Amino acid sequence: MTSRHHRFKKPEELENDEEQTTRGRRSLLTDQPLAIYVRQSRLAQKEDHRVSREIQTEELVEYALKLGWPRELIETYDDTGLTAVLGINERERLFDLYGEIKAGRVKTVLIYMIDRLFRDEFLNEATRFGEKCAKNGVMLITYHGHVYDMREERDYGDFISECIWAYHSYKNGIIRRMCDARAMIGKRGEYDGRSLAWGFMRDPVCDYTIAVYVPHAKVVRETLFPRFIELDFNQNKFAREFDGVDLFPPIPAHLAKYFHTPKGPEAGGWYRLGKHALLNTLCNPMYIGWWGYLGYWIKDHHLAIVDEATFWLAFHHTSTVDIDGNSIVRAKRYEQAETEECPALLKRLLEGETKDESITTYPDRQRSDGIVRWGYKLYDSVYSHNRKLLANVKATVIDDAVVGRLLDLLKNQKVLEDYHTRIQKQTRVREERRSSLQEELDGIEKGLKAAFRIMSDPDVDQDAYNEAKRMRRELQTRKSKIEAELLKQHPIDKLNSENTPEKLGQKQVPSYPELLKKIGENWHSGIFTTADRRQLLEEFCEKVTIRKLSAHFLKLCIYWHITEQPEDVLLWYAEGDHPHWTEEDERLLQEHYPDQDKLIALFPHRSWTAILRHAYDMGIYQSYHHRLRYADLEDLLTPQDKQVMASYGIFLSDVTKGQPRVLLHRGKPHSGAVPQICPSSATML
């Protein structure tokens, strides 16, 4: 696109053209340093495109001399070999030039064209550079005779418009030509650089043809497709079984250059696939010898890995479109229920004690009263296909324990002083963030004006209009996100706001007793949203680790930002854990009932009351004795519970039948060893 104010004069034409040296609203600053910025995308272009190279070096220097700059004030910044898609910090010489502009030592920059500086899709780098030039009074001059005085709003807008056009011509020129060439090669049936399906590689003998790699093809043919059919085409079961599993063996080093796999290997060299990659594998026509590009298919192009009957059976149960790209409409199995906000406060802080363990937050909607109860599940692995459940606890139990410890901890004067220093630092960081967002918002406003100017130009071509329209839409989206973040209020600011008009909007850190009093009094009052309470916890707490000690005891380790050492908390969970009874468990129960000592030894993670209750459910224990309903606390404890209590010095008077209780402990167990709990299928009742 040629903008309406470009003149495209040769340097020779400028000798008698006084208008050019006064194109902006001030004269050229020929008594101050001039920076010449040179860039070509590839080093080879120095030889292949010598004319462009000469224009960007010798010709630009001569041009600067004709404009009046002495040779000693001219410095060249050369970024040859780097593309304009890269940011300022990723181009060494442009970063140096940016630093000189920021320091005020360079007031004029001479370039061949604007696209030498930026081909920036989202204008982030262009607006950053333009803003700094505008603040420091920098002028940009192009070889074609246009001067941008960046202090002037119109010239700044013209600069942004040229940056939009630079990316537009790059995308629709260079990239389009590359895509056209790739399409031509792909339609001929030759390899065009795409990622190949698992089981295929480039032929080492003929580089443009496809060959079968037997070790990977065997996995696809003998494992994935047959297993999907065996599971009755259940996609979720199929994904759970293979998600995170070492599927494809390592590729030998001498063959690695012939592979273009969709993803990289794991640490051991094996390749693993997620759910979407697994399902995409089942509907790739390459496995029946087809080769395609944008709907154009070549059959019998290469050796097939899977027979067509098996492939099409899996394809029609997996793919969302047919082979021509038309959507396949299937009956919905269920409608998505309305998304409910998760009230769990520690969903981003709670972790397992070891790195292999994982925590999930989930809602329990199976209750007869219709109330959704959220909980935390602790698993022994991060992989869903083979992990075992270790613990299942109500979210409110863990959350209340940590919140209670936080409110108690804030009564310590030293902790309050540490918090004062910390919140002052956080306030400064927030203010810097707000300032940065405001600057970005100002840049977006100018970008919107530039895009609107292009769209309003009656002479603009359709491609440029569509590109400006797309850019304007993206900038509007980003603007909305920034404005929403700027309007967001910090939870502590809500406590600082008073009801009187004179004090509304003030941001003062209250005294520590007031802060503690207000946080404690208002925690459940409704002033703080769930997001606010979660944010406050995350500002005080780095993480919380959980370990299951027994059916009724959990150990929490709270890592506070405001204390040097983590805090250990022993939690009595009155509802306890209820492991699932397996067929083997029921066989042992029926065989040894009513031998209490034997059964207790066989099931150390179950209480005697729980054993009697299940015996009654099985019909072994005929009379429903009152002790099952009104059992003493001691009968509700498992042998492992008693071992934990002995180890930590806990008495029956320290725990209750109904409510959870926090028991503090900052050292090792008093005696004995804490039992290691075996994984169990716990359920929350």
N, C-alpha and C positions, 0 to 999 in steps of 0.2 A: 504494500500500500504506500502510495506517495501522499503525504499529508499536504493539505492545501497551502501551507505556509513555507514549504521547502522550495529552495531555489536551485540546488544542485549545480553550483558554479565550480568551474575548474580554478585551481590556484592562480593561473595566469590572469583570469578575469577579475581577480580581486585587487590588482595593483591600482586601478583607477576607480575602484568602487568604494567610496567612503561610507556608504550605507552599511557595508558588511562589518566594518569595525565598530559600528555603533548600533548593531542590530538590537541589542538589549537596551535596558534603560540606563546603562552606564558604559563608559569606554572600556576597552580591553585593558587588563592590568599587566601591561608589558614590562613593568619594572619589578614584578614579583615572579617567583618560580613557576614554571609551566611543567606539568606532568603529561607525558605521552603514554597512553596505555595501548599495548599491542597484544593480540591474542589470535592464535589459530588452533583449531581443535586437536590436530594431530601433528606430531613432529615431522611426519613425512610430507606434510603440506608445505613445509619450507622449501622443498625441492620441487614438488609436483605443482605448486601454485606460487611460483616465484614472483609473478606480477603483483598478486595481492600482498605478498610479503614485502616487496619493495615499497608499495604504497604505504603500508603500515609502519615502515621504518624510515628509509631515506626521504621519501616524499613528504611525510608528515613533519620531519625536521625542517626541510626546506620551506614547507608551508608556514611553520611557526616563525622562521626567520623573516619571511615576507610580511607576516603580520606584525613584526616589530620586536620580537623577543630576542635578546642576545643569546648566543650559543651556550654561555656558561650557566644560564638560568634554566636550561632545558634538560630534563631527565626522563629517560625511557624506562617504563615498567613493562617487562615482557613475560607473559604467561603462556607462551606457545606450548602446545601439547595438552592444554586443559580446555574443557568445554564450558560454554557460558551457562550451562544448566547448573553448574556447581555454584555454591554460595560464596560469599566474601571470604569466610574463614578457611575455605577449602582451596583457595587460590593464593599462593604465597605472595606474589607481587601485588595483586589487587588488595590483599590484606595490608601490605605495607603502605600502599597508596591511601587506603582508608584511614590508616593511622596518621599519615601526614595531614590529611584533610581535617581529621578530628583535632589535631594539635594546632591547626591554623597556619601551617607552613606552606600549604599548596592552595592557591586560590583559583587556578585555571587548569582544566583537564582537556587534552586534545585527543580525539579518537577518530577512527575511520568511519564507523557507524555505531549507533546505539547498541546494536546486537553484539558488538565486541564486548560490551559490559555485561549484559544480562539477557538470558532467555528464560525468564522466571515465570512459571505458570501461575503462582499465587501472589506474585509481586511482593513477597516478604523481603527478599534481598534488595529488590529495586527500591522499595519505599524506605528501607533502612539506609541505603546509600543516598537516596534523594533527600531524606530528612537531614542527614548530617551535612550534605552540601548546602542545603537551604539555611541551616543554622549558622554555618561558617561563611556564607556569602560566596560560594564557589560557582564558577561559570564553566559550562561544558561547551566545547566547540567540536563540530564534526568536519571531516575533510570535504564534505559536500557544501559547506558554507553556512551552516545554521549554528546560531549561538543560543544556548539556554542559560538565562540568568536565573538560577535556582531560587533566588529570593522572591521572584515574581510568581504569583499563583498560576498565571496562564502558561508561563514557560515550564513550571513544574508539572502542570497537567499535560503539556505537550510531551515532556520527557516520559511520563507514565504511559501515555498513549503509544509512544514509540516502543516502550518495553512490552506492552501488550502485543503490538504488531510483530515484534521480534520473535516472541514465542509462537505466535500464530503462524508466521512464515516458516519457522523451524519445524513446527508440528505438521503443517500441511504441505511442506515442501520436502525437506530432507527425509522426515520419517515416512511420508507418503511414498516417496520414491523407493525407500528401502522395503516398505511393505509390498509395493507392487512387484518388486524384484523377487521377494520371498514368495508371493502368491504365484508368480509365474513358475518358479522352481517347484513349489509344492504341487501345482496342478500337473506338472510333467511327471510327477511320481518320484522326484528326487528328494533326498533329505534336505530340509530347509532350516535346520537349526533348532527345531522345537524339542521339548522334553519328550522322551519316548516312554511308552507304557512299560511297566515292569515286565521283564522277560525278553526285552529287545535291546539291541545295541547297534551302533554303526558297524557296517561290515569292514573289518580291517583290510580286506583285499581291495574292495571297491568303496570308496569313501562316501558315495552318494546313495548307497543302497542300505537296506535294513537286514540284519541277521538276528537269529534267535539265540539268546544266551540261556543255555539249558538249565543251570542251577536255579535261576529265577523263574524260568518258564515252568519248571516242575512244581514250584510252590503254587503258582496260579492255577495250573491245570489239575493238580492232584489234591490241593488243600482248600483253596479259597472257593472255587465254584462248587465242588461237591459238598462242602460243609454248609454253604448258603442254602442249597437245596435240601439237605438233611434237616436243617432248622426250620423247614417249611417257610422259607423266604422271610423270616423274622429279622428285620434289619437291626433292631436294638440288641437282640441276643447275639447276632453275628458280630456286631461292633464290640460288644462287651467281651466276647471271647478272644478277639484278636487285637483289641486296642492296647498299644504299648508292648506287644509281644515281638520278639526278634523273629521276623518273617523271612527276610531275604538275606542270604549270607554275604559276607564281605566280597568286594570285587578285587581280583588280583591287580597288583600295581601296574603290571605291563599292559593291562587292558583298560585301565581307568580312563584314558583319554578318549575311548570309543563310547563312553556312556554319558548320557544326559538324563539322569534320573530326576523325578519330580521333587525330591528332597534329599538332603545330605544324610550321611550315616551317623549312627550313635557312636559313643566312645569306643566300643569294641569293634566297630566296623560294620555291624549288622544294621539293617534298615527296618524301621518300625513305621506303621501307618496308623493314623487316627481314623475316626468314624467316617468322615467325608471322603478321605482318600480311599478307604476300603470299598465304599459304595461306588465311587467313581471307577474303580478298577473293574467292577462287575459289568459296567455298561460301556466299555471302550471297544469299538469295532476293530481296533488293531488286532485283537486276539483271534479274529476269524479271517485275517489276511487282508482287511480293507485299509486303504489309505485315503485320507480326505483332507480337504482344505475349504472351509467356508461353504459346506454343503455339497461340494463336488467330490464324488467318491470314485475310487479306482478299486475294483474287486480283484481278488487273486494277485495282489501286488507283492506280497511276501508270504512266507510260510505261516500258516495258522497255528496257534497254540491250543485253542479250544474248538471243539466241534460246534457247528452252527446251531444245532438243536439245543445244546446246553447253554450256549451264549444267549440266544434269543429268549429262552425261558427266564434266565436271570435278568436280562435287560428289561423285559416288560414288567418285572416285579420291582425294579429299582429306579429306572430312569424317569425323570419328570417330563421329558420330551421324547418324541419319536425320532427316527433316524433322519428326518427332514427338518428337525428343529421345532415342530409344532407341539404345543403343550398337550400333555396327557391329563385328562380330567378324571380323577378318581374320587370315589365317595369318601367323605371324611369319616374317620373312625371316631372322632370326638371333637368338640369345640373347645377352644382354649378358654379357660375360666379367667375372670378378671384378675389381673396381677395384684397381689397384696404386698404392701410394704413389709419387709422383714424387720421385726422389732429387736432382733438379737444385736446387742451392742458390741460384742466382741468378735463379730464375723470376720473382721480383717486383722484381729490381734491374736486370736486363739490358735495355738499350734500344738502338735504332738511333742512329746519329750525328745524324740529322736527325729532325724531328718526324713526317715522313711515313712513315718506315720503321717496321716492326713486328717483334717477336720472338715466336715461338711455341715452346713446349716440347712435345716429342712423343716417344712410344716407338717404336722400330724393332723390330717383332715378326717381321720376314721373314727373320731369320737362321736358317741351317740348324742351328746348335747349340742353338737354343731359348732363348738368353740374350737378355733384353730390354735393348737399349742405348738410353739416352735421349740426346736431342740438342737443340740450339737451331737454329732456322731463322730466317734474316734475310731479310725481304721488303722490297721497295721501297714498299709501300703497306699501309695497314691494311684495305683492302677486299679480300675474298677472291676476288671475281669476276674481277678483272683484274690482280692483283699478280704480280710476277715474283720468283723466288727468287734472292737474291744470294749467300748462303752457307749451308752446312750443316755444323755442327761438333758433335762429341761434347760432351755436357754436362760430362763429367769434365775435359776439356781446359781449358775456360774456368774451371770451378770451382777446379781445382787451381792454376791460375795466380793467381787472385785470393786464394785462401787462403794460398798461399806468400808473396805480397807482404804480406799482413796479418801473418803470423807474423814476417817480417823487419822489418816496420815497427815492431812492438812492442818491438824491441830498442833503439829510440831513447828516451833518457831523457826528452827534452822531450815526446815523444808520450805516454809513460807518465804524465807529470804531467797533461797535458791529459785523458787518459782518466780519471784519478782524479777530476778535477772533474766530468767528464761522468757517470761512473757514480754519483757521489753524488747528482747531480740526478735521474738516472733512478730511483735508489732512493727518493728522496722522492716522485717522481711515482707510483711503484708503490704506496707505502704510502698515499698519498692515494686512489689508485684502490681499494685494498683497503678502506679506511675507508668510502668512498662505497658500495661494493658491500655492505658489512656493514650500513650504514644502510638501504639498499634492501631487503636481506634481512629486516631486522627489520620494515620496513613491510609486506612481503609476508606475513610470519607473522601480523601483525595482520589483514591483509585476508583471509587464509585462515580465521582464527578467526571473523571477521564473516560470511563466506560460509557457514561451517559452522553458525553460529548461525541464519542464515535458513533453511537447509535442514533444521535440526532443529525449527523452529517448526511445530507441528501445524496452526496456523491460516493458514499462508502459502498464497497462491494458487499455481496451477501455473506461471503465467508467471514469477512472482518466483523460484520454486524452480528453474526451468530456467535463468534468468539467473544465479542464484547458482552453480549447478552449472557453467555455462560459465565464469564468472569464476574459480571455484576451479581448474578444469582449466588455464586459461591462467596463473594464478599459480603453479601447481605446475610447469609447463613452464619459466617464467622462473626459478623457484627452483632448479631442477636446473641450468640454465645458469650461474647465479651461483655455486652451490656448486662446480661443476666448475672455474670460473675461479679461485675462491679456493684450491682445492687444487693448482692448477698451480704448479709450482716453476720458478723462473728457472734457466737453465743455470749461472750462476755460483754459485748456492746449492748446486748439486750438488758443485762443487769445494770449497766451504767446509765441507761436512759430512765429519766424520771417522768412523772406525769405532768409536770409543769411545763408550759410552753417555753420558758426561759432556758430550761435545761435539756430540752429534746435535742437530740443530735450530737450532744457532747460526748467525747471519747476520752474518759479519764479512768485510769486504773484505780479501782477503789482500794482502801486500806485492806490489809490481809484479813483481819477479823470480819470486816464487812463482806469481803469476797467469799470467805468460807461460809459465813452465815447465809448469804444469798444463794450460793450454790446448793447448800444443804437444804434450805427451806424451799427452794424452787425446783429441785430436781424432778419431782413428780407432779408439779403444780400445773403443767401445761405450757409454761413459758418456753421451755426447751422442747424442740421436736426430737424425734428419734435421731435424726442426722446431727442435731446440735449436741446431744448427749454422747453420741459416738465420736464426734469431733473433739469434745472436751477430754474424753478418755484417751484418745490417741495422742493428745498433746501432753498428757501426764505419763502415759504408759507406752513403752516400746513394744512389748509383746507379753503374752501369757501362755505358759506351757501347762499341759494337763497330763496326768498319769493316773491310771486306774490302779489302786492298791488292792481293793477287794470289792465285793458287791455293794457295800455301803460307804466306802471311803475313797476319796479322790484327793490327789495332791496337786495343788496349783503352785506354780512358780511365777511371780509377778515381777517383771523387769521394769522398774520405774525410771523415768528420765530424771527425776529429782532426788534419787538416792544412789549411792555408790554401789550398794549390794542389792541383788534381787531378794525378794521377800517370799519365803515359803509359807504356804497356807494349807492346812489339813482340813478338808471339807467332809463333814458327815452328811451323806445324802440319804435321807430317811426313806424315800420311796425305793431306793435300791435298784439293783440290776436283776433282770429276770431272764437268765439264759434259756435258750430254746432246748426242749427235750428231743433228743434224737432217738431213732429206733433202738440203738444200742443202749442208750440211757434207760429207756423204758424196759428193755429186756433185763438189765441188771436190777432195776427196781423190783420187778416182778419176781426175780429169782431170790433176792435176799430180804425182801420184806417179811416180817417187821424187825429185822435185826438192826437196831438204831446205830450201834457202834460201827457195824460193817458199812451201812449206807452213808454215814457221815464221812467215813474214810474214803469211800468211792466218789463222793460228791462234795469235796471241800469248799466248792464255790456256791453251795446251796445250804439254806437253813433247814433245820428239821421240820419246821412248819411248812416250808415250801415243798418238802418231800412228801409230807402227809397230804397236803392239798392235791398234789398231782396223783398220789395213790388213790385218793377219793375220786378224782376225775376218771381214772382208769377202771374204777370199780373194785379195786383191791381193798381199799379202806371203806367199809360199809357204812359206818355211822359218822355223820358230819358233826364231830365233837365241837363243843363251844370254844375249845382252845384254838381252833383254826380261825375263828373270828376275833377272839379276844385274847390272843396269845401274849405272853409276857415279852418284854423287850429282848431278854436273853434268848428266847426261843426263835426270835427273828434274825439273830446274828448267825452268820456262817462261820465255820472254823477259820477261814481266812480273815474275817472281820476281827475275831478274837485275837488272832496272831498280830494284826496291825495294832490293836489297842494295847496289847502287851508290849509291843516294840516301842510305841510312842508314849506309853504311860497314860493312856486314856481309860477313865472309869465309866461305869454304866451311868453314873450321875451326870457325866459330861455330855451325854447324847440324849435325844428325845425320840419318841415314836413318830411324831407327826411332821415336824418342821426340820429343814436343813439347818446345819449349824457350822460356823466357822471356828476352827480350832487352830491357833497360831503355833508355829514351830519353826525355829530358825537354826536348827542343828541336825545332827544325825539321830536316828532312833535311839531310845534309851538302852535297849537291850535286844539281842537277837537280830534277825534280818527281816526286812520287809518282804513278804511273799511275792513271787513273780506270778502274775495272773495270766492264765492261758486265754487265748482268744475265744470268744463265745458269741453266739447269735443273740445279742441282748435285745430286749424289747422294752418300750417305755409304756407303762400302764398308767 
